[in-house]
Amino acid sequence: MGDSAYSFSLTTFSRTGKLLQIEYALNAVANGQTTLGICAKDGIVIATDKKLSSELIDVINVHKVEKITPTAGICYAGVGPDYRVIVQRARKSSLAYSQTYGEVQPISQLVKDIAGVMQEYTQRGGVRPFGISLLVGGLDGDGTPRLYQVDPSGAYFSWKATAIGKNYVNAKNFLERRSTDAMELEDAIHTALLTLREGFEGEMKSDNIEVGIVKSDGKFSVLTPEQIQDY
């Protein structure tokens, strides 16, 4: 009996030790639009392609970079509706933490909570894995900028710079050549835009990409198209 016999079961391992539905979820991520993040020494930048399938869609109402806490933001590659569910759960988690402890939830704790939700959907019957990978950037409890990637399996990793979605291999190679430990936020924003442009299909404009940053003051914000144009 080959692995294909287990391909429709989420909660049953194949004979080779795989949960094939998670691999299929990663395929959905790989088909998503390119998303990347860079951890600079004084901040974080996350950027994503948000080119739409039709010019008739109102781009103002399309948001791929979301603010979760005052010091943290999130973006994704993969299935958009799944992302909305995770954003809602993450905001509830951060609000509960703030009400309990009277402070903003550190990025490491926020990522653990998000990863816990995604892992839960890999071992319950009647559900499927989330078809998204996430990049989460923000400040940790000691004020250090951190960038994390969270995958459909619930696994999460801390990165200096990384990319997910379509063309992620070429984007990662580009980031490896460009990013350094001493990189400052302004340079990281330029590098992020150059990396997106490398694999962009069509003309890259300020209204078909989205960029979020955490500055040295610790505040997360999403850049306006006018601010992106300045870079």
Summary of the structure (lengths in Angstrom):
residues: 231
radius of gyration: 17.7
end to end distance: 55.4
largest distance: 58.1
contacts: 775
relative contact order: 0.21
helix: 36%
strand: 24%
